[in-house]
Amino acid sequence: MLLDSIGIQKILPHRYPFLLVDAIEEMEPKKRIVGIKNVTINEYFFQGHFPGKPVMPGVLIIESMAQIGGLLLLLDVEDRDNKLLYMAGVDNARFRRPVVPGDQLKVEVNVLTFRKPFCKVAGWARVNGELAVEATLMCAMVDIKADGTPERSTNSVARALVTKPNE
């Protein structure tokens, strides 16, 4: 294991109940990362999704992919404590099988393009080698001001979300 939950929390700003990555197993800086999300019956979302037939919401599997990809992208950023990654888009999302309590998601994310402030990654989430979810994700890296709010400059969220990255 390359990173455990303590190491992950030193890089990502997410915390319970929204931290959706438990460990990082493999990593090629700026290229590829493989992370783990252990899915337990204790997850808060199973109370209502669905009572008696718990299924992990697909959007949270996508979020797990985004967090794992975010780890890879933030690792090599010098001032990462002053940066946030905002999701800018999801393309080609396909949900192949339900993810249920007891499953272990193995999530692989590969960088397709990264031209700051934009990044595009491909992600796959598998359970026991079987594809559960695949998607292409786009994100924008924004600066954070000293008070913790996003910078309102050329790297602002508004501009990032309406501007397409050069591909």
C-alpha positions in Angstrom: 0.0 0.0 0.0 1.4 3.4 -1.0 -1.0 5.6 1.0 -3.4 4.7 3.8 -6.3 6.8 5.0 -4.0 9.1 7.1 -1.7 9.8 4.1 -4.8 10.4 1.9 -6.2 13.0 4.3 -2.9 14.9 4.1 -3.5 15.5 0.4 -7.3 15.6 -0.1 -9.6 18.0 1.7 -12.4 15.5 1.9 -13.5 14.1 5.3 -16.1 11.7 6.7 -18.8 11.2 5.5 -17.5 12.2 2.1 -14.1 10.7 1.9 -14.6 7.9 -0.6 -11.1 6.4 -0.9 -9.5 4.1 1.7 -6.0 3.3 0.2 -3.8 3.8 -2.8 -2.1 0.6 -4.1 -0.3 1.7 -7.3 0.8 5.0 -8.8 2.7 6.3 -11.7 3.1 10.1 -11.1 1.2 12.2 -13.6 0.0 9.1 -15.4 -2.0 6.5 -13.5 -3.2 5.6 -10.0 -5.1 2.6 -8.4 -7.1 3.1 -5.3 -9.4 1.1 -3.0 -12.8 2.0 -1.6 -14.2 -0.6 0.9 -17.9 -0.5 0.8 -19.5 -1.4 4.1 -23.1 -1.6 5.3 -22.2 1.3 7.7 -22.1 3.8 4.8 -24.6 6.6 5.5 -26.2 6.4 2.0 -27.4 2.8 2.5 -30.1 4.0 4.9 -32.1 5.4 2.0 -30.6 3.8 -1.1 -32.4 1.4 -0.9 -33.9 0.1 2.4 -33.8 -3.6 2.3 -31.7 -3.7 -1.0 -28.7 -1.5 -0.4 -26.9 -0.3 -3.6 -24.1 2.3 -3.7 -25.3 5.3 -5.7 -23.5 5.5 -9.0 -22.7 9.2 -8.6 -20.7 8.3 -5.4 -18.7 5.8 -7.4 -17.9 8.5 -9.8 -17.0 10.8 -6.9 -14.6 8.0 -5.6 -13.0 8.0 -9.1 -12.7 11.8 -8.9 -11.1 11.7 -5.4 -8.6 9.0 -6.5 -7.8 11.0 -9.6 -7.5 14.1 -7.5 -4.9 12.5 -5.3 -2.7 11.8 -8.4 -3.1 15.3 -9.7 -2.4 17.0 -6.4 0.6 15.0 -5.5 3.0 16.9 -7.8 1.5 20.4 -7.2 3.9 22.5 -5.1 1.3 24.5 -3.2 -1.4 21.9 -3.1 -2.7 23.2 0.2 -3.8 26.3 -1.8 -5.6 24.4 -4.5 -8.9 22.7 -5.0 -10.1 20.5 -7.8 -13.7 21.1 -9.0 -15.5 18.6 -11.2 -16.3 20.2 -14.6 -17.8 17.3 -16.4 -18.5 13.6 -16.7 -18.7 11.9 -20.1 -19.4 8.4 -21.2 -20.5 7.2 -17.8 -21.6 3.6 -17.8 -22.9 1.6 -14.9 -22.3 -2.1 -15.5 -23.2 -3.8 -12.2 -24.5 -2.7 -8.8 -22.0 -2.1 -5.9 -23.3 -3.5 -2.6 -22.1 -3.7 1.0 -19.1 -6.0 1.3 -17.8 -5.1 -2.1 -14.3 -3.7 -2.5 -14.0 -1.1 -5.3 -10.7 -1.1 -7.1 -10.5 2.1 -9.0 -8.0 2.9 -11.7 -7.7 6.4 -13.1 -5.5 7.3 -16.1 -4.6 10.9 -17.0 -5.6 11.7 -20.6 -4.7 15.4 -20.6 -3.5 17.9 -18.0 -3.1 21.5 -19.1 -3.5 23.6 -16.0 -6.0 24.5 -14.9 -7.8 21.6 -16.7 -7.5 17.9 -16.5 -9.3 15.0 -18.2 -9.0 11.5 -16.9 -10.5 8.0 -17.7 -11.7 5.9 -14.8 -12.8 2.4 -14.2 -14.2 0.9 -11.0 -14.1 -2.9 -10.6 -15.3 -5.4 -8.0 -13.4 -8.7 -8.1 -12.1 -7.8 -11.5 -15.6 -7.2 -12.9 -16.2 -3.7 -14.4 -18.8 -1.9 -12.3 -18.5 1.7 -13.6 -16.5 3.5 -16.2 -16.4 7.2 -17.1 -14.3 10.1 -18.4 -14.0 13.0 -15.9 -13.0 16.6 -16.4 -11.9 18.9 -13.6 -10.6 22.4 -13.1 -7.8 23.3 -10.5 -8.5 26.5 -8.7 -6.6 28.6 -6.3 -7.8 29.1 -2.7 -7.4 32.5 -1.0 -6.1 32.7 2.6 -9.7 32.8 3.9 -10.4 29.4 2.3 -12.6 30.7 -0.5 -11.9 30.0 -4.2 -9.9 32.7 -6.0 -12.0 34.9 -8.2 -9.3 35.4 -10.9 -8.6 33.8 -14.2 -8.6 30.4 -12.5 -12.0 31.0 -11.0 -14.6 28.3 -10.9 -17.0 30.2 -13.1 -14.5 30.7 -15.9 -13.2 27.1 -15.5 -16.6 25.6 -15.9 -17.5 27.6 -19.0 -14.2 27.2 -20.7 -13.3 24.0 -22.5 -9.8 22.6 -22.1 -7.7 22.4 -25.3 -7.6 18.8 -26.3 
